[in-house]
Amino acid sequence: MSQFSSEDEAELQSLLRELLKSVKDRISGAPSVECAEEILLHLEETDKNFHNYEFVKYLREYVERCLGAVIEEETENLTRGDGHAVGSGQDTHAVTKRTRESTEYHKCNFASSSI
């Protein structure tokens, strides 16, 4: 299983702190904890800089490294079935379900990881 070294954990904490500092005003201005959580959950939709945060880049690279081949294979399997383009919520759900059931998913420790 993939385990993070103490250096990796320190780097992740630093990157997460950087992200939170960037959105601090939006979070601290939220009227409740639930609203702050909603802001974070929808950050990709509402923050034009979302994909530029180093934490987001790190996570994207980690997921791609661990699961990229599985996701690509499942997407290809889905399109091979009837030739339609992947894009519906139902398609996404099917790819996600198969990916989460994969050996690679469990090897990367996503199931029990705090990430």
N, CA, C and O atoms as a GROMACS GRO file, in nm:
protein
  460
    1MET      N    1   0.083  -0.119   0.000
    1MET     CA    2   0.000   0.000   0.000
    1MET      C    3   0.086   0.124   0.000
    1MET      O    4   0.197   0.125   0.054
    2SER      N    5   0.036   0.226  -0.060
    2SER     CA    6   0.108   0.351  -0.067
    2SER      C    7   0.100   0.422   0.068
    2SER      O    8  -0.008   0.450   0.120
    3GLN      N    9   0.215   0.449   0.124
    3GLN     CA   10   0.220   0.520   0.251
    3GLN      C   11   0.296   0.650   0.230
    3GLN      O   12   0.391   0.653   0.152
    4PHE      N   13   0.256   0.754   0.296
    4PHE     CA   14   0.325   0.881   0.286
    4PHE      C   15   0.435   0.886   0.390
    4PHE      O   16   0.414   0.850   0.506
    5SER      N   17   0.552   0.931   0.348
    5SER     CA   18   0.661   0.951   0.442
    5SER      C   19   0.632   1.076   0.523
    5SER      O   20   0.542   1.152   0.488
    6SER      N   21   0.707   1.096   0.629
    6SER     CA   22   0.685   1.216   0.710
    6SER      C   23   0.716   1.342   0.629
    6SER      O   24   0.655   1.447   0.650
    7GLU      N   25   0.810   1.331   0.534
    7GLU     CA   26   0.840   1.446   0.446
    7GLU      C   27   0.722   1.476   0.354
    7GLU      O   28   0.687   1.592   0.332
    8ASP      N   29   0.661   1.368   0.300
    8ASP     CA   30   0.543   1.386   0.214
    8ASP      C   31   0.429   1.450   0.293
    8ASP      O   32   0.362   1.541   0.244
    9GLU      N   33   0.407   1.402   0.413
    9GLU     CA   34   0.300   1.458   0.497
    9GLU      C   35   0.327   1.605   0.527
    9GLU      O   36   0.234   1.686   0.522
   10ALA      N   37   0.451   1.640   0.557
   10ALA     CA   38   0.486   1.779   0.585
   10ALA      C   39   0.463   1.865   0.461
   10ALA      O   40   0.413   1.977   0.472
   11GLU      N   41   0.498   1.813   0.344
   11GLU     CA   42   0.477   1.887   0.220
   11GLU      C   43   0.328   1.908   0.195
   11GLU      O   44   0.284   2.018   0.160
   12LEU      N   45   0.249   1.801   0.213
   12LEU     CA   46   0.104   1.812   0.194
   12LEU      C   47   0.043   1.913   0.290
   12LEU      O   48  -0.044   1.992   0.251
   13GLN      N   49   0.086   1.911   0.414
   13GLN     CA   50   0.034   2.007   0.512
   13GLN      C   51   0.068   2.150   0.470
   13GLN      O   52  -0.015   2.240   0.481
   14SER      N   53   0.190   2.170   0.422
   14SER     CA   54   0.231   2.301   0.376
   14SER      C   55   0.148   2.347   0.256
   14SER      O   56   0.103   2.462   0.251
   15LEU      N   57   0.128   2.258   0.161
   15LEU     CA   58   0.048   2.291   0.043
   15LEU      C   59  -0.097   2.319   0.079
   15LEU      O   60  -0.160   2.408   0.022
   16LEU      N   61  -0.150   2.242   0.173
   16LEU     CA   62  -0.288   2.264   0.217
   16LEU      C   63  -0.301   2.397   0.290
   16LEU      O   64  -0.398   2.470   0.271
   17ARG      N   65  -0.203   2.429   0.374
   17ARG     CA   66  -0.204   2.560   0.442
   17ARG      C   67  -0.205   2.674   0.340
   17ARG      O   68  -0.277   2.772   0.357
   18GLU      N   69  -0.123   2.660   0.235
   18GLU     CA   70  -0.118   2.761   0.130
   18GLU      C   71  -0.254   2.778   0.064
   18GLU      O   72  -0.299   2.890   0.040
   19LEU      N   73  -0.320   2.666   0.034
   19LEU     CA   74  -0.453   2.671  -0.026
   19LEU      C   75  -0.552   2.741   0.067
   19LEU      O   76  -0.628   2.828   0.025
   20LEU      N   77  -0.550   2.701   0.193
   20LEU     CA   78  -0.645   2.760   0.289
   20LEU      C   79  -0.619   2.909   0.310
   20LEU      O   80  -0.714   2.986   0.328
   21LYS      N   81  -0.494   2.950   0.309
   21LYS     CA   82  -0.463   3.094   0.319
   21LYS      C   83  -0.522   3.169   0.200
   21LYS      O   84  -0.571   3.281   0.214
   22SER      N   85  -0.518   3.105   0.083
   22SER     CA   86  -0.570   3.169  -0.038
   22SER      C   87  -0.721   3.188  -0.033
   22SER      O   88  -0.774   3.282  -0.092
   23VAL      N   89  -0.791   3.101   0.037
   23VAL     CA   90  -0.937   3.110   0.043
   23VAL      C   91  -0.986   3.154   0.182
   23VAL      O   92  -1.105   3.148   0.212
   24LYS      N   93  -0.893   3.197   0.265
   24LYS     CA   94  -0.925   3.233   0.404
   24LYS      C   95  -1.038   3.334   0.414
   24LYS      O   96  -1.131   3.317   0.493
   25ASP      N   97  -1.033   3.440   0.334
   25ASP     CA   98  -1.137   3.543   0.342
   25ASP      C   99  -1.275   3.488   0.310
   25ASP      O  100  -1.373   3.522   0.375
   26ARG      N  101  -1.281   3.402   0.210
   26ARG     CA  102  -1.410   3.343   0.172
   26ARG      C  103  -1.463   3.251   0.281
   26ARG      O  104  -1.582   3.250   0.311
   27ILE      N  105  -1.372   3.174   0.341
   27ILE     CA  106  -1.414   3.080   0.445
   27ILE      C  107  -1.452   3.154   0.573
   27ILE      O  108  -1.556   3.126   0.634
   28SER      N  109  -1.367   3.248   0.613
   28SER     CA  110  -1.394   3.319   0.739
   28SER      C  111  -1.517   3.408   0.728
   28SER      O  112  -1.577   3.441   0.830
   29GLY      N  113  -1.556   3.446   0.607
   29GLY     CA  114  -1.675   3.526   0.588
   29GLY      C  115  -1.803   3.444   0.584
   29GLY      O  116  -1.912   3.500   0.577
   30ALA      N  117  -1.790   3.313   0.589
   30ALA     CA  118  -1.907   3.226   0.584
   30ALA      C  119  -1.984   3.236   0.716
   30ALA      O  120  -1.923   3.242   0.823
   31PRO      N  121  -2.115   3.239   0.708
   31PRO     CA  122  -2.196   3.254   0.829
   31PRO      C  123  -2.200   3.130   0.920
   31PRO      O  124  -2.240   3.140   1.036
   32SER      N  125  -2.157   3.015   0.868
   32SER     CA  126  -2.158   2.894   0.949
   32SER      C  127  -2.051   2.797   0.899
   32SER      O  128  -1.995   2.815   0.791
   33VAL      N  129  -2.025   2.698   0.979
   33VAL     CA  130  -1.929   2.594   0.940
   33VAL      C  131  -1.981   2.522   0.816
   33VAL      O  132  -1.903   2.489   0.726
   34GLU      N  133  -2.110   2.498   0.811
   34GLU     CA  134  -2.168   2.430   0.696
   34GLU      C  135  -2.148   2.511   0.569
   34GLU      O  136  -2.120   2.455   0.463
   35CYS      N  137  -2.162   2.642   0.578
   35CYS     CA  138  -2.142   2.728   0.461
   35CYS      C  139  -1.995   2.727   0.418
   35CYS      O  140  -1.964   2.726   0.299
   36ALA      N  141  -1.905   2.728   0.516
   36ALA     CA  142  -1.762   2.721   0.485
   36ALA      C  143  -1.730   2.589   0.415
   36ALA      O  144  -1.651   2.585   0.321
   37GLU      N  145  -1.792   2.481   0.461
   37GLU     CA  146  -1.773   2.351   0.398
   37GLU      C  147  -1.823   2.353   0.255
   37GLU      O  148  -1.758   2.299   0.165
   38GLU      N  149  -1.938   2.414   0.231
   38GLU     CA  150  -1.993   2.425   0.096
   38GLU      C  151  -1.900   2.505   0.005
   38GLU      O  152  -1.882   2.471  -0.112
   39ILE      N  153  -1.841   2.610   0.059
   39ILE     CA  154  -1.745   2.690  -0.019
   39ILE      C  155  -1.629   2.602  -0.064
   39ILE      O  156  -1.588   2.606  -0.180
   40LEU      N  157  -1.576   2.523   0.029
   40LEU     CA  158  -1.464   2.434  -0.004
   40LEU      C  159  -1.506   2.325  -0.102
   40LEU      O  160  -1.430   2.292  -0.194
   41LEU      N  161  -1.624   2.270  -0.084
   41LEU     CA  162  -1.671   2.164  -0.173
   41LEU      C  163  -1.690   2.213  -0.317
   41LEU      O  164  -1.675   2.135  -0.411
   42HIS      N  165  -1.723   2.340  -0.333
   42HIS     CA  166  -1.750   2.394  -0.466
   42HIS      C  167  -1.640   2.488  -0.513
   42HIS      O  168  -1.660   2.570  -0.603
   43LEU      N  169  -1.524   2.477  -0.453
   43LEU     CA  170  -1.413   2.566  -0.485
   43LEU      C  171  -1.373   2.559  -0.632
   43LEU      O  172  -1.343   2.661  -0.693
   44GLU      N  173  -1.373   2.440  -0.689
   44GLU     CA  174  -1.335   2.426  -0.830
   44GLU      C  175  -1.428   2.507  -0.920
   44GLU      O  176  -1.385   2.565  -1.019
   45GLU      N  177  -1.555   2.510  -0.885
   45GLU     CA  178  -1.654   2.580  -0.966
   45GLU      C  179  -1.647   2.732  -0.949
   45GLU      O  180  -1.683   2.806  -1.040
   46THR      N  181  -1.602   2.777  -0.833
   46THR     CA  182  -1.612   2.919  -0.802
   46THR      C  183  -1.479   2.994  -0.797
   46THR      O  184  -1.478   3.117  -0.794
   47ASP      N  185  -1.368   2.923  -0.798
   47ASP     CA  186  -1.237   2.988  -0.787
   47ASP      C  187  -1.160   2.969  -0.917
   47ASP      O  188  -1.120   2.858  -0.951
   48LYS      N  189  -1.140   3.078  -0.989
   48LYS     CA  190  -1.072   3.069  -1.119
   48LYS      C  191  -0.928   3.021  -1.105
   48LYS      O  192  -0.869   2.976  -1.203
   49ASN      N  193  -0.870   3.031  -0.988
   49ASN     CA  194  -0.731   2.988  -0.965
   49ASN      C  195  -0.721   2.845  -0.912
   49ASN      O  196  -0.611   2.798  -0.880
   50PHE      N  197  -0.833   2.776  -0.902
   50PHE     CA  198  -0.836   2.644  -0.838
   50PHE      C  199  -0.727   2.551  -0.890
   50PHE      O  200  -0.656   2.488  -0.812
   51HIS      N  201  -0.714   2.541  -1.021
   51HIS     CA  202  -0.620   2.446  -1.080
   51HIS      C  203  -0.475   2.492  -1.071
   51HIS      O  204  -0.384   2.418  -1.108
   52ASN      N  205  -0.453   2.612  -1.023
   52ASN     CA  206  -0.317   2.664  -1.007
   52ASN      C  207  -0.262   2.641  -0.867
   52ASN      O  208  -0.142   2.660  -0.844
   53TYR      N  209  -0.345   2.601  -0.773
   53TYR     CA  210  -0.297   2.576  -0.637
   53TYR      C  211  -0.206   2.454  -0.638
   53TYR      O  212  -0.238   2.352  -0.700
   54GLU      N  213  -0.093   2.463  -0.571
   54GLU     CA  214   0.003   2.354  -0.569
   54GLU      C  215  -0.057   2.227  -0.506
   54GLU      O  216  -0.024   2.116  -0.548
   55PHE      N  217  -0.143   2.242  -0.406
   55PHE     CA  218  -0.209   2.128  -0.343
   55PHE      C  219  -0.293   2.052  -0.445
   55PHE      O  220  -0.290   1.930  -0.451
   56VAL      N  221  -0.368   2.126  -0.525
   56VAL     CA  222  -0.453   2.066  -0.628
   56VAL      C  223  -0.367   1.996  -0.733
   56VAL      O  224  -0.399   1.885  -0.776
   57LYS      N  225  -0.258   2.060  -0.774
   57LYS     CA  226  -0.166   1.999  -0.870
   57LYS      C  227  -0.108   1.870  -0.815
   57LYS      O  228  -0.098   1.769  -0.885
   58TYR      N  229  -0.069   1.873  -0.687
   58TYR     CA  230  -0.012   1.754  -0.624
   58TYR      C  231  -0.114   1.639  -0.624
   58TYR      O  232  -0.080   1.527  -0.661
   59LEU      N  233  -0.236   1.669  -0.582
   59LEU     CA  234  -0.339   1.564  -0.578
   59LEU      C  235  -0.371   1.510  -0.716
   59LEU      O  236  -0.387   1.389  -0.734
   60ARG      N  237  -0.379   1.599  -0.815
   60ARG     CA  238  -0.408   1.556  -0.951
   60ARG      C  239  -0.298   1.462  -1.001
   60ARG      O  240  -0.327   1.359  -1.062
   61GLU      N  241  -0.173   1.497  -0.976
   61GLU     CA  242  -0.061   1.413  -1.018
   61GLU      C  243  -0.063   1.278  -0.945
   61GLU      O  244  -0.035   1.174  -1.004
   62TYR      N  245  -0.096   1.281  -0.817
   62TYR     CA  246  -0.102   1.158  -0.737
   62TYR      C  247  -0.211   1.064  -0.791
   62TYR      O  248  -0.187   0.945  -0.808
   63VAL      N  249  -0.328   1.118  -0.815
   63VAL     CA  250  -0.438   1.037  -0.867
   63VAL      C  251  -0.403   0.986  -1.006
   63VAL      O  252  -0.428   0.869  -1.037
   64GLU      N  253  -0.346   1.070  -1.091
   64GLU     CA  254  -0.307   1.028  -1.225
   64GLU      C  255  -0.204   0.917  -1.220
   64GLU      O  256  -0.212   0.820  -1.295
   65ARG      N  257  -0.106   0.931  -1.132
   65ARG     CA  258  -0.001   0.831  -1.120
   65ARG      C  259  -0.059   0.696  -1.073
   65ARG      O  260  -0.021   0.591  -1.124
   66CYS      N  261  -0.149   0.701  -0.978
   66CYS     CA  262  -0.206   0.578  -0.922
   66CYS      C  263  -0.318   0.519  -1.004
   66CYS      O  264  -0.328   0.397  -1.018
   67LEU      N  265  -0.404   0.603  -1.059
   67LEU     CA  266  -0.528   0.553  -1.119
   67LEU      C  267  -0.549   0.590  -1.265
   67LEU      O  268  -0.648   0.550  -1.326
   68GLY      N  269  -0.458   0.667  -1.321
   68GLY     CA  270  -0.477   0.715  -1.458
   68GLY      C  271  -0.503   0.603  -1.557
   68GLY      O  272  -0.594   0.613  -1.640
   69ALA      N  273  -0.425   0.496  -1.550
   69ALA     CA  274  -0.441   0.385  -1.644
   69ALA      C  275  -0.575   0.315  -1.624
   69ALA      O  276  -0.639   0.275  -1.722
   70VAL      N  277  -0.617   0.301  -1.500
   70VAL     CA  278  -0.746   0.235  -1.472
   70VAL      C  279  -0.861   0.319  -1.525
   70VAL      O  280  -0.952   0.267  -1.589
   71ILE      N  281  -0.856   0.448  -1.499
   71ILE     CA  282  -0.964   0.537  -1.545
   71ILE      C  283  -0.970   0.537  -1.697
   71ILE      O  284  -1.079   0.530  -1.755
   72GLU      N  285  -0.854   0.544  -1.762
   72GLU     CA  286  -0.851   0.542  -1.908
   72GLU      C  287  -0.907   0.412  -1.963
   72GLU      O  288  -0.986   0.413  -2.058
   73GLU      N  289  -0.868   0.300  -1.904
   73GLU     CA  290  -0.917   0.170  -1.949
   73GLU      C  291  -1.068   0.158  -1.931
   73GLU      O  292  -1.138   0.112  -2.021
   74GLU      N  293  -1.118   0.200  -1.815
   74GLU     CA  294  -1.262   0.192  -1.790
   74GLU      C  295  -1.340   0.283  -1.884
   74GLU      O  296  -1.449   0.248  -1.930
   75THR      N  297  -1.286   0.400  -1.913
   75THR     CA  298  -1.350   0.492  -2.007
   75THR      C  299  -1.354   0.432  -2.146
   75THR      O  300  -1.455   0.439  -2.216
   76GLU      N  301  -1.241   0.370  -2.188
   76GLU     CA  302  -1.238   0.305  -2.319
   76GLU      C  303  -1.336   0.188  -2.326
   76GLU      O  304  -1.404   0.170  -2.427
   77ASN      N  305  -1.343   0.109  -2.219
   77ASN     CA  306  -1.437  -0.002  -2.215
   77ASN      C  307  -1.580   0.048  -2.231
   77ASN      O  308  -1.661  -0.014  -2.299
   78LEU      N  309  -1.610   0.158  -2.168
   78LEU     CA  310  -1.744   0.214  -2.174
   78LEU      C  311  -1.777   0.261  -2.315
   78LEU      O  312  -1.886   0.235  -2.365
   79THR      N  313  -1.683   0.329  -2.380
   79THR     CA  314  -1.710   0.380  -2.515
   79THR      C  315  -1.710   0.268  -2.618
   79THR      O  316  -1.777   0.278  -2.720
   80ARG      N  317  -1.636   0.161  -2.592
   80ARG     CA  318  -1.633   0.048  -2.684
   80ARG      C  319  -1.767  -0.024  -2.687
   80ARG      O  320  -1.803  -0.086  -2.787
   81GLY      N  321  -1.841  -0.014  -2.576
   81GLY     CA  322  -1.968  -0.085  -2.566
   81GLY      C  323  -2.069  -0.044  -2.671
   81GLY      O  324  -2.123  -0.130  -2.740
   82ASP      N  325  -2.095   0.086  -2.685
   82ASP     CA  326  -2.195   0.127  -2.785
   82ASP      C  327  -2.148   0.246  -2.869
   82ASP      O  328  -2.226   0.302  -2.946
   83GLY      N  329  -2.022   0.284  -2.853
   83GLY     CA  330  -1.966   0.389  -2.936
   83GLY      C  331  -2.003   0.530  -2.898
   83GLY      O  332  -1.968   0.624  -2.970
   84HIS      N  333  -2.075   0.550  -2.788
   84HIS     CA  334  -2.112   0.686  -2.751
   84HIS      C  335  -2.000   0.753  -2.671
   84HIS      O  336  -1.915   0.686  -2.613
   85ALA      N  337  -2.002   0.883  -2.671
   85ALA     CA  338  -1.901   0.958  -2.596
   85ALA      C  339  -1.934   0.957  -2.448
   85ALA      O  340  -2.051   0.965  -2.410
   86VAL      N  341  -1.832   0.946  -2.366
   86VAL     CA  342  -1.850   0.948  -2.222
   86VAL      C  343  -1.875   1.092  -2.180
   86VAL      O  344  -1.808   1.184  -2.228
   87GLY      N  345  -1.968   1.111  -2.092
   87GLY     CA  346  -1.993   1.247  -2.046
   87GLY      C  347  -2.112   1.260  -1.954
   87GLY      O  348  -2.123   1.358  -1.879
   88SER      N  349  -2.202   1.164  -1.957
   88SER     CA  350  -2.319   1.174  -1.871
   88SER      C  351  -2.283   1.140  -1.727
   88SER      O  352  -2.180   1.077  -1.702
   89GLY      N  353  -2.365   1.181  -1.636
   89GLY     CA  354  -2.345   1.147  -1.495
   89GLY      C  355  -2.345   0.997  -1.473
   89GLY      O  356  -2.271   0.946  -1.389
   90GLN      N  357  -2.426   0.928  -1.548
   90GLN     CA  358  -2.434   0.782  -1.538
   90GLN      C  359  -2.301   0.720  -1.582
   90GLN      O  360  -2.254   0.625  -1.518
   91ASP      N  361  -2.241   0.772  -1.690
   91ASP     CA  362  -2.111   0.723  -1.736
   91ASP      C  363  -2.004   0.747  -1.630
   91ASP      O  364  -1.925   0.658  -1.599
   92THR      N  365  -2.003   0.866  -1.577
   92THR     CA  366  -1.905   0.902  -1.474
   92THR      C  367  -1.920   0.812  -1.353
   92THR      O  368  -1.821   0.766  -1.296
   93HIS      N  369  -2.043   0.786  -1.314
   93HIS     CA  370  -2.069   0.698  -1.200
   93HIS      C  371  -2.015   0.558  -1.227
   93HIS      O  372  -1.955   0.496  -1.138
   94ALA      N  373  -2.036   0.507  -1.347
   94ALA     CA  374  -1.990   0.372  -1.381
   94ALA      C  375  -1.837   0.364  -1.377
   94ALA      O  376  -1.782   0.268  -1.323
   95VAL      N  377  -1.769   0.463  -1.434
   95VAL     CA  378  -1.623   0.464  -1.433
   95VAL      C  379  -1.572   0.477  -1.291
   95VAL      O  380  -1.476   0.409  -1.253
   96THR      N  381  -1.634   0.563  -1.212
   96THR     CA  382  -1.592   0.582  -1.073
   96THR      C  383  -1.610   0.453  -0.993
   96THR      O  384  -1.522   0.414  -0.917
   97LYS      N  385  -1.724   0.388  -1.010
   97LYS     CA  386  -1.752   0.264  -0.938
   97LYS      C  387  -1.647   0.157  -0.972
   97LYS      O  388  -1.592   0.093  -0.882
   98ARG      N  389  -1.621   0.139  -1.100
   98ARG     CA  390  -1.523   0.038  -1.142
   98ARG      C  391  -1.382   0.073  -1.093
   98ARG      O  392  -1.305  -0.015  -1.055
   99THR      N  393  -1.350   0.201  -1.095
   99THR     CA  394  -1.219   0.245  -1.048
   99THR      C  395  -1.204   0.218  -0.898
   99THR      O  396  -1.101   0.168  -0.854
  100ARG      N  397  -1.307   0.251  -0.822
  100ARG     CA  398  -1.302   0.229  -0.677
  100ARG      C  399  -1.294   0.081  -0.641
  100ARG      O  400  -1.246   0.045  -0.534
  101GLU      N  401  -1.342  -0.005  -0.729
  101GLU     CA  402  -1.336  -0.149  -0.705
  101GLU      C  403  -1.204  -0.211  -0.752
  101GLU      O  404  -1.179  -0.329  -0.730
  102SER      N  405  -1.120  -0.131  -0.818
  102SER     CA  406  -0.997  -0.184  -0.877
  102SER      C  407  -0.890  -0.212  -0.771
  102SER      O  408  -0.890  -0.153  -0.663
  103THR      N  409  -0.802  -0.301  -0.807
  103THR     CA  410  -0.687  -0.333  -0.721
  103THR      C  411  -0.599  -0.210  -0.703
  103THR      O  412  -0.549  -0.185  -0.594
  104GLU      N  413  -0.581  -0.134  -0.810
  104GLU     CA  414  -0.496  -0.015  -0.805
  104GLU      C  415  -0.548   0.086  -0.703
  104GLU      O  416  -0.469   0.149  -0.632
  105TYR      N  417  -0.678   0.102  -0.698
  105TYR     CA  418  -0.738   0.195  -0.602
  105TYR      C  419  -0.699   0.156  -0.460
  105TYR      O  420  -0.661   0.241  -0.380
  106HIS      N  421  -0.708   0.030  -0.429
  106HIS     CA  422  -0.675  -0.017  -0.295
  106HIS      C  423  -0.526  -0.016  -0.268
  106HIS      O  424  -0.483   0.005  -0.155
  107LYS      N  425  -0.446  -0.038  -0.373
  107LYS     CA  426  -0.300  -0.029  -0.357
  107LYS      C  427  -0.256   0.113  -0.325
  107LYS      O  428  -0.161   0.133  -0.250
  108CYS      N  429  -0.325   0.210  -0.380
  108CYS     CA  430  -0.290   0.351  -0.355
  108CYS      C  431  -0.342   0.399  -0.220
  108CYS      O  432  -0.316   0.512  -0.179
  109ASN      N  433  -0.414   0.312  -0.151
  109ASN     CA  434  -0.460   0.344  -0.016
  109ASN      C  435  -0.562   0.458  -0.014
  109ASN      O  436  -0.572   0.529   0.085
  110PHE      N  437  -0.637   0.476  -0.122
  110PHE     CA  438  -0.741   0.579  -0.122
  110PHE      C  439  -0.854   0.542  -0.027
  110PHE      O  440  -0.913   0.628   0.037
  111ALA      N  441  -0.882   0.414  -0.017
  111ALA     CA  442  -0.995   0.369   0.063
  111ALA      C  443  -0.978   0.403   0.210
  111ALA      O  444  -1.076   0.436   0.277
  112SER      N  445  -0.856   0.395   0.261
  112SER     CA  446  -0.836   0.421   0.403
  112SER      C  447  -0.748   0.542   0.428
  112SER      O  448  -0.715   0.572   0.543
  113SER      N  449  -0.710   0.612   0.322
  113SER     CA  450  -0.624   0.729   0.336
  113SER      C  451  -0.704   0.848   0.387
  113SER      O  452  -0.825   0.855   0.369
  114SER      N  453  -0.634   0.940   0.450
  114SER     CA  454  -0.698   1.060   0.497
  114SER      C  455  -0.709   1.164   0.387
  114SER      O  456  -0.766   1.271   0.408
  115ILE      N  457  -0.656   1.134   0.270
  115ILE     CA  458  -0.665   1.228   0.157
  115ILE      C  459  -0.794   1.204   0.084
  115ILE      O  460  -0.823   1.272  -0.014
   0.00000   0.00000   0.00000
